[in-house]
Every structure is written in structure tokens, then in C-alpha cells.
Amino acid sequence: MTTVLIVDDESGVRDLLSDALRFAGYDTEVASHGREALEFWRLKRIDLCVVDINMPTMDGFEFLEIVRKSDLTTPVLLLSARDASEDIARGLRYGADDYVRKPFSVEELLLRVGAILRRTQGAEDDVITYSCGPLTMDIDRHEVTFAGEAIELSATEFRLLEMLISRLGRLVTREQLLRDIWGMDFETETTVVDTYISYLRRKVHRDNFTPITTVRGVGFKMIEPTTTT
């Protein structure tokens, strides 16, 4: 069974999320701060962490930073009562896969959890590879290489690259990305797509190879480089 670790210093939030996730078919573990959560993460198989940012002893940023030093694949969804875009950007920069602002609806959070788990667990039985110039992506092995050199991607970056490279030369709209990667089927002003596109470009754009292009106001496209003789 899929196990979700809930980390929040408010007992009411922990109980609400635990009940909702169990009702949705997930197993849950709960912790009241980051240090306690690290013990669960080290001792048990955790498939997803739902972590509040503002906590005593060890906050969500500290927890995420420690986890990402040795684990690039376990997805982390941040809960935040803050509206400041710099706090959200900081979490994404540390390796968070998504975030939900407090107060939140349980329905929205369950949609986000489901979307994250689908993209991190759903392709295990497929053997699929893609390539674009010197960039190669092996879905089965969850590996990305540039001219044979491994590139480390977070779970969300990996899924984003997969959507672009599997539709090589075709437009992928922001709405498609929000729906298929972040589970958002509603109008939103979130900048999460542009933020992750910038992260992905930093990792795969190199040696004059810049395949991810922006279609202004619509979305993005991955272009196979032209060769000259």
C-alpha cells in the first residue's frame, strides 16, 4: 500500500489529512516536526511526504534540504500559510514537487497527491526511451543523460521533461502541463510551470544545446537541433 508521511505541528491538520488520505486508500504516518519526520523517512518506506513549512524544532525547508541531499526521488508536497512567492520559490529550489497554500480544500490536496503519485509510480512497467540531440531519457530506468553524462532530475522535473520530449516538435500548453503534472483542472495564476521550466533548462541546456523553447502566452515546445554539413 502507498504510504504518505504527514508532517505538521497542528494536530487538527494532521488528523484531517490522515483521515482523508486513509479514506482515499493510502496508508499514513504522522509527525509533528521535521526532526521526527526524518526518523520515519529513515526507518520506513515512504512514497510521498506532505510537509508544513512553519514548524518548531525543524521546519519544512530544513527537512526538505536534508532529505534531498541523499534522496532525489521521494516526492515532497509543501503546505504553506505564506503567500510570498519567494517562499514558494525557495521550496521548489530545494526540490519540492508541489505546494498547497493554507487554508486548503481536502479535495484539492487529494488531487495534488494523486497527480504526484501517478507521475512517480505509474510508469514502472513501461520500457520507453526518448532522445533529442545529445539528450537521452530512459523512462524504465528513470535516467536522463547528456552525451552519456547522467543528469539528476527531481520527480517533477523528470515528468516535465518526459511530457516535452515525448511530444518532440509539438506544442505543449501550460494548461496541459498543469493538468497532467500538477493535477490542476482549474484556472490558476500559479507560476509553478515557468519555475520548473527554468529549473529544467538549467540542467539540460548546455554546450549550445537549447531545445526547450517558449511559445509566448501559450506553452512550450521541445525542438530537435538541426545539423549542418
Short mmCIF file of the C-alpha atoms (twelve columns), coordinates in Angstrom:
data_MODEL
# 
_entry.id   MODEL 
# 
loop_
_atom_site.group_PDB 
_atom_site.id 
_atom_site.type_symbol 
_atom_site.label_atom_id 
_atom_site.label_alt_id 
_atom_site.label_comp_id 
_atom_site.label_asym_id 
_atom_site.label_seq_id 
_atom_site.Cartn_x 
_atom_site.Cartn_y 
_atom_site.Cartn_z 
_atom_site.pdbx_PDB_model_num 
ATOM 1   C CA . MET A 1   0.000   0.000  0.000   1 
ATOM 2   C CA . THR A 2   1.191   3.551  -0.757  1 
ATOM 3   C CA . THR A 3   2.398   5.320  2.395   1 
ATOM 4   C CA . VAL A 4   2.109   9.092  2.854   1 
ATOM 5   C CA . LEU A 5   4.057   10.835 5.622   1 
ATOM 6   C CA . ILE A 6   2.184   13.851 7.044   1 
ATOM 7   C CA . VAL A 7   4.336   16.427 8.841   1 
ATOM 8   C CA . ASP A 8   2.547   19.299 10.601  1 
ATOM 9   C CA . ASP A 9   2.735   20.766 14.108  1 
ATOM 10  C CA . GLU A 10  -1.052  21.283 14.242  1 
ATOM 11  C CA . SER A 11  -2.757  18.118 15.492  1 
ATOM 12  C CA . GLY A 12  -6.027  19.103 13.810  1 
ATOM 13  C CA . VAL A 13  -4.345  19.316 10.404  1 
ATOM 14  C CA . ARG A 14  -2.554  16.000 10.946  1 
ATOM 15  C CA . ASP A 15  -5.810  14.276 11.906  1 
ATOM 16  C CA . LEU A 16  -7.724  15.822 8.991   1 
ATOM 17  C CA . LEU A 17  -5.136  14.806 6.426   1 
ATOM 18  C CA . SER A 18  -4.615  11.352 7.901   1 
ATOM 19  C CA . ASP A 19  -8.364  10.622 7.860   1 
ATOM 20  C CA . ALA A 20  -8.801  11.975 4.309   1 
ATOM 21  C CA . LEU A 21  -5.815  10.070 2.911   1 
ATOM 22  C CA . ARG A 22  -6.791  6.814  4.619   1 
ATOM 23  C CA . PHE A 23  -10.326 7.168  3.267   1 
ATOM 24  C CA . ALA A 24  -8.780  7.650  -0.209  1 
ATOM 25  C CA . GLY A 25  -6.915  4.359  0.160   1 
ATOM 26  C CA . TYR A 26  -3.489  5.435  1.382   1 
ATOM 27  C CA . ASP A 27  -1.570  4.330  4.463   1 
ATOM 28  C CA . THR A 28  -0.292  7.225  6.595   1 
ATOM 29  C CA . GLU A 29  2.372   8.113  9.127   1 
ATOM 30  C CA . VAL A 30  2.301   11.394 11.076  1 
ATOM 31  C CA . ALA A 31  4.969   13.618 12.625  1 
ATOM 32  C CA . SER A 32  4.725   16.957 14.442  1 
ATOM 33  C CA . HIS A 33  8.011   18.443 13.182  1 
ATOM 34  C CA . GLY A 34  10.823  17.798 10.724  1 
ATOM 35  C CA . ARG A 35  13.163  16.013 13.106  1 
ATOM 36  C CA . GLU A 36  10.506  13.445 13.987  1 
ATOM 37  C CA . ALA A 37  9.662   13.087 10.290  1 
ATOM 38  C CA . LEU A 38  13.287  12.279 9.474   1 
ATOM 39  C CA . GLU A 39  13.096  9.227  11.744  1 
ATOM 40  C CA . PHE A 40  10.090  7.881  9.810   1 
ATOM 41  C CA . TRP A 41  11.785  8.664  6.498   1 
ATOM 42  C CA . ARG A 42  14.956  6.832  7.511   1 
ATOM 43  C CA . LEU A 43  13.242  3.769  9.008   1 
ATOM 44  C CA . LYS A 44  10.207  3.196  6.769   1 
ATOM 45  C CA . ARG A 45  9.358   3.123  3.083   1 
ATOM 46  C CA . ILE A 46  7.671   6.447  2.381   1 
ATOM 47  C CA . ASP A 47  6.102   7.089  -1.031  1 
ATOM 48  C CA . LEU A 48  5.189   10.759 -0.516  1 
ATOM 49  C CA . CYS A 49  5.811   13.421 2.143   1 
ATOM 50  C CA . VAL A 50  3.238   16.154 2.845   1 
ATOM 51  C CA . VAL A 51  5.167   18.721 4.875   1 
ATOM 52  C CA . ASP A 52  4.186   22.026 6.503   1 
ATOM 53  C CA . ILE A 53  6.770   24.802 6.177   1 
ATOM 54  C CA . ASN A 54  6.255   26.549 9.538   1 
ATOM 55  C CA . MET A 55  7.078   24.111 12.355  1 
ATOM 56  C CA . PRO A 56  9.146   24.175 15.553  1 
ATOM 57  C CA . THR A 57  12.346  22.160 16.097  1 
ATOM 58  C CA . MET A 58  12.884  21.658 12.357  1 
ATOM 59  C CA . ASP A 59  10.791  23.413 9.719   1 
ATOM 60  C CA . GLY A 60  9.746   22.116 6.322   1 
ATOM 61  C CA . PHE A 61  12.596  23.796 4.453   1 
ATOM 62  C CA . GLU A 62  15.216  22.187 6.710   1 
ATOM 63  C CA . PHE A 63  13.542  18.777 6.406   1 
ATOM 64  C CA . LEU A 64  13.409  19.048 2.620   1 
ATOM 65  C CA . GLU A 65  17.009  20.196 2.332   1 
ATOM 66  C CA . ILE A 66  18.265  17.248 4.410   1 
ATOM 67  C CA . VAL A 67  16.151  14.714 2.511   1 
ATOM 68  C CA . ARG A 68  17.273  15.964 -0.895  1 
ATOM 69  C CA . LYS A 69  20.947  15.553 -0.014  1 
ATOM 70  C CA . SER A 70  20.541  11.777 -0.287  1 
ATOM 71  C CA . ASP A 71  17.114  11.215 -1.866  1 
ATOM 72  C CA . LEU A 72  16.164  12.853 -5.173  1 
ATOM 73  C CA . THR A 73  13.157  10.684 -5.932  1 
ATOM 74  C CA . THR A 74  10.760  10.600 -2.942  1 
ATOM 75  C CA . PRO A 75  8.228   13.330 -3.776  1 
ATOM 76  C CA . VAL A 76  7.543   16.132 -1.290  1 
ATOM 77  C CA . LEU A 77  4.455   18.361 -1.262  1 
ATOM 78  C CA . LEU A 78  4.792   21.508 0.864   1 
ATOM 79  C CA . LEU A 79  1.990   23.108 2.862   1 
ATOM 80  C CA . SER A 80  2.363   26.843 3.366   1 
ATOM 81  C CA . ALA A 81  0.365   29.557 5.105   1 
ATOM 82  C CA . ARG A 82  2.639   32.075 3.407   1 
ATOM 83  C CA . ASP A 83  1.690   33.833 0.184   1 
ATOM 84  C CA . ALA A 84  5.163   35.177 -0.513  1 
ATOM 85  C CA . SER A 85  6.395   33.950 -3.887  1 
ATOM 86  C CA . GLU A 86  9.977   33.819 -2.595  1 
ATOM 87  C CA . ASP A 87  8.986   31.192 -0.017  1 
ATOM 88  C CA . ILE A 88  7.349   29.068 -2.704  1 
ATOM 89  C CA . ALA A 89  10.355  29.517 -4.989  1 
ATOM 90  C CA . ARG A 90  12.667  28.533 -2.136  1 
ATOM 91  C CA . GLY A 91  10.747  25.298 -1.581  1 
ATOM 92  C CA . LEU A 92  10.806  24.431 -5.268  1 
ATOM 93  C CA . ARG A 93  14.501  25.284 -5.439  1 
ATOM 94  C CA . TYR A 94  15.173  22.872 -2.567  1 
ATOM 95  C CA . GLY A 95  13.422  20.106 -4.512  1 
ATOM 96  C CA . ALA A 96  9.736   20.203 -3.558  1 
ATOM 97  C CA . ASP A 97  7.455   18.648 -6.167  1 
ATOM 98  C CA . ASP A 98  4.408   20.793 -5.445  1 
ATOM 99  C CA . TYR A 99  2.905   23.109 -2.835  1 
ATOM 100 C CA . VAL A 100 -0.549  23.865 -1.448  1 
ATOM 101 C CA . ARG A 101 -1.425  27.072 0.363   1 
ATOM 102 C CA . LYS A 102 -3.264  27.006 3.682   1 
ATOM 103 C CA . PRO A 103 -6.183  27.066 4.157   1 
ATOM 104 C CA . PHE A 104 -6.762  24.382 1.544   1 
ATOM 105 C CA . SER A 105 -9.623  22.160 0.466   1 
ATOM 106 C CA . VAL A 106 -9.185  18.452 1.116   1 
ATOM 107 C CA . GLU A 107 -10.379 17.766 -2.429  1 
ATOM 108 C CA . GLU A 108 -7.621  19.919 -3.932  1 
ATOM 109 C CA . LEU A 109 -4.951  18.323 -1.770  1 
ATOM 110 C CA . LEU A 110 -6.092  14.812 -2.703  1 
ATOM 111 C CA . LEU A 111 -5.946  15.777 -6.386  1 
ATOM 112 C CA . ARG A 112 -2.389  17.022 -5.953  1 
ATOM 113 C CA . VAL A 113 -1.361  13.880 -4.034  1 
ATOM 114 C CA . GLY A 114 -2.905  11.649 -6.709  1 
ATOM 115 C CA . ALA A 115 -1.178  13.554 -9.518  1 
ATOM 116 C CA . ILE A 116 2.233   13.324 -7.843  1 
ATOM 117 C CA . LEU A 117 1.891   9.600  -7.183  1 
ATOM 118 C CA . ARG A 118 0.683   8.880  -10.721 1 
ATOM 119 C CA . ARG A 119 3.726   10.506 -12.248 1 
ATOM 120 C CA . THR A 120 6.187   8.923  -9.796  1 
ATOM 121 C CA . GLN A 121 4.724   5.413  -9.720  1 
ATOM 122 C CA . GLY A 122 2.778   4.975  -12.917 1 
ATOM 123 C CA . ALA A 123 5.467   4.104  -15.498 1 
ATOM 124 C CA . GLU A 124 7.247   1.285  -13.706 1 
ATOM 125 C CA . ASP A 125 6.235   -1.432 -16.169 1 
ATOM 126 C CA . ASP A 126 6.924   0.541  -19.368 1 
ATOM 127 C CA . VAL A 127 10.183  0.313  -21.285 1 
ATOM 128 C CA . ILE A 128 10.370  3.589  -23.170 1 
ATOM 129 C CA . THR A 129 13.289  5.743  -24.267 1 
ATOM 130 C CA . TYR A 130 13.339  9.166  -25.918 1 
ATOM 131 C CA . SER A 131 16.114  11.243 -27.400 1 
ATOM 132 C CA . CYS A 132 16.652  14.786 -28.594 1 
ATOM 133 C CA . GLY A 133 20.106  15.569 -29.891 1 
ATOM 134 C CA . PRO A 134 22.627  14.529 -27.206 1 
ATOM 135 C CA . LEU A 135 19.839  14.198 -24.611 1 
ATOM 136 C CA . THR A 136 18.525  10.684 -23.866 1 
ATOM 137 C CA . MET A 137 15.735  9.704  -21.484 1 
ATOM 138 C CA . ASP A 138 15.114  6.149  -20.247 1 
ATOM 139 C CA . ILE A 139 11.695  6.010  -18.597 1 
ATOM 140 C CA . ASP A 140 12.043  2.457  -17.291 1 
ATOM 141 C CA . ARG A 141 15.351  3.152  -15.553 1 
ATOM 142 C CA . HIS A 142 14.367  6.713  -14.615 1 
ATOM 143 C CA . GLU A 143 17.602  8.006  -16.142 1 
ATOM 144 C CA . VAL A 144 18.479  11.088 -18.170 1 
ATOM 145 C CA . THR A 145 21.859  11.563 -19.843 1 
ATOM 146 C CA . PHE A 146 23.515  14.293 -21.883 1 
ATOM 147 C CA . ALA A 147 26.141  12.899 -24.232 1 
ATOM 148 C CA . GLY A 148 26.416  9.927  -21.901 1 
ATOM 149 C CA . GLU A 149 26.729  12.018 -18.719 1 
ATOM 150 C CA . ALA A 150 23.994  11.447 -16.104 1 
ATOM 151 C CA . ILE A 151 21.715  14.370 -15.230 1 
ATOM 152 C CA . GLU A 152 19.953  14.324 -11.862 1 
ATOM 153 C CA . LEU A 153 16.320  15.442 -12.008 1 
ATOM 154 C CA . SER A 154 13.644  15.645 -9.345  1 
ATOM 155 C CA . ALA A 155 10.471  13.608 -9.878  1 
ATOM 156 C CA . THR A 156 8.624   16.670 -11.192 1 
ATOM 157 C CA . GLU A 157 11.483  17.733 -13.482 1 
ATOM 158 C CA . PHE A 158 11.615  14.194 -14.858 1 
ATOM 159 C CA . ARG A 159 7.876   14.161 -15.629 1 
ATOM 160 C CA . LEU A 160 8.071   17.625 -17.195 1 
ATOM 161 C CA . LEU A 161 10.922  16.565 -19.470 1 
ATOM 162 C CA . GLU A 162 9.025   13.396 -20.371 1 
ATOM 163 C CA . MET A 163 5.976   15.395 -21.464 1 
ATOM 164 C CA . LEU A 164 8.103   17.680 -23.642 1 
ATOM 165 C CA . ILE A 165 10.421  15.110 -25.210 1 
ATOM 166 C CA . SER A 166 7.621   12.606 -25.887 1 
ATOM 167 C CA . ARG A 167 5.896   15.329 -27.927 1 
ATOM 168 C CA . LEU A 168 9.061   16.409 -29.734 1 
ATOM 169 C CA . GLY A 169 8.374   19.284 -32.132 1 
ATOM 170 C CA . ARG A 170 4.802   19.735 -30.860 1 
ATOM 171 C CA . LEU A 171 3.349   22.436 -28.648 1 
ATOM 172 C CA . VAL A 172 2.583   21.527 -25.032 1 
ATOM 173 C CA . THR A 173 0.321   24.140 -23.435 1 
ATOM 174 C CA . ARG A 174 0.568   25.397 -19.867 1 
ATOM 175 C CA . GLU A 175 -2.917  24.001 -19.285 1 
ATOM 176 C CA . GLN A 176 -1.763  20.510 -20.345 1 
ATOM 177 C CA . LEU A 177 1.231   20.692 -18.030 1 
ATOM 178 C CA . LEU A 178 -0.817  21.925 -15.073 1 
ATOM 179 C CA . ARG A 179 -3.411  19.203 -15.603 1 
ATOM 180 C CA . ASP A 180 -1.117  16.252 -16.263 1 
ATOM 181 C CA . ILE A 181 1.741   17.072 -13.883 1 
ATOM 182 C CA . TRP A 182 0.180   19.059 -11.064 1 
ATOM 183 C CA . GLY A 183 -3.399  17.776 -11.328 1 
ATOM 184 C CA . MET A 184 -4.894  21.252 -11.784 1 
ATOM 185 C CA . ASP A 185 -8.062  21.242 -13.875 1 
ATOM 186 C CA . PHE A 186 -8.981  24.798 -12.950 1 
ATOM 187 C CA . GLU A 187 -7.896  28.363 -13.739 1 
ATOM 188 C CA . THR A 188 -4.928  29.399 -11.645 1 
ATOM 189 C CA . GLU A 189 -2.347  32.172 -11.504 1 
ATOM 190 C CA . THR A 190 0.413   29.855 -10.302 1 
ATOM 191 C CA . THR A 191 3.884   30.317 -11.763 1 
ATOM 192 C CA . VAL A 192 4.897   26.740 -10.970 1 
ATOM 193 C CA . VAL A 193 5.162   25.756 -14.667 1 
ATOM 194 C CA . ASP A 194 7.529   28.604 -15.552 1 
ATOM 195 C CA . THR A 195 9.550   27.956 -12.393 1 
ATOM 196 C CA . TYR A 196 10.094  24.303 -13.257 1 
ATOM 197 C CA . ILE A 197 10.808  25.064 -16.911 1 
ATOM 198 C CA . SER A 198 13.619  27.358 -15.743 1 
ATOM 199 C CA . TYR A 199 14.980  24.610 -13.452 1 
ATOM 200 C CA . LEU A 200 14.885  22.098 -16.298 1 
ATOM 201 C CA . ARG A 201 16.616  24.454 -18.720 1 
ATOM 202 C CA . ARG A 202 19.478  24.956 -16.264 1 
ATOM 203 C CA . LYS A 203 20.093  21.215 -16.275 1 
ATOM 204 C CA . VAL A 204 19.599  20.226 -19.932 1 
ATOM 205 C CA . HIS A 205 20.597  23.391 -21.798 1 
ATOM 206 C CA . ARG A 206 24.364  23.145 -22.256 1 
ATOM 207 C CA . ASP A 207 27.050  23.300 -24.924 1 
ATOM 208 C CA . ASN A 208 24.833  25.492 -27.157 1 
ATOM 209 C CA . PHE A 209 22.071  22.861 -26.991 1 
ATOM 210 C CA . THR A 210 18.857  24.738 -26.108 1 
ATOM 211 C CA . PRO A 211 15.895  22.587 -27.205 1 
ATOM 212 C CA . ILE A 212 13.163  23.925 -24.874 1 
ATOM 213 C CA . THR A 213 11.524  26.942 -26.493 1 
ATOM 214 C CA . THR A 214 8.738   29.160 -25.210 1 
ATOM 215 C CA . VAL A 215 5.634   29.771 -27.329 1 
ATOM 216 C CA . ARG A 216 4.696   33.122 -25.855 1 
ATOM 217 C CA . GLY A 217 1.413   33.147 -23.971 1 
ATOM 218 C CA . VAL A 218 0.615   29.529 -24.844 1 
ATOM 219 C CA . GLY A 219 3.165   26.983 -23.692 1 
ATOM 220 C CA . PHE A 220 6.402   25.245 -24.616 1 
ATOM 221 C CA . LYS A 221 7.930   23.104 -27.327 1 
ATOM 222 C CA . MET A 222 10.993  20.868 -27.494 1 
ATOM 223 C CA . ILE A 223 12.871  21.196 -30.782 1 
ATOM 224 C CA . GLU A 224 15.308  18.699 -32.281 1 
ATOM 225 C CA . PRO A 225 18.550  20.564 -33.131 1 
ATOM 226 C CA . THR A 226 19.325  20.988 -36.805 1 
ATOM 227 C CA . THR A 227 22.538  19.580 -38.165 1 
ATOM 228 C CA . THR A 228 24.710  21.253 -40.759 1 
ATOM 229 C CA . THR A 229 27.091  19.585 -43.159 1 
# 
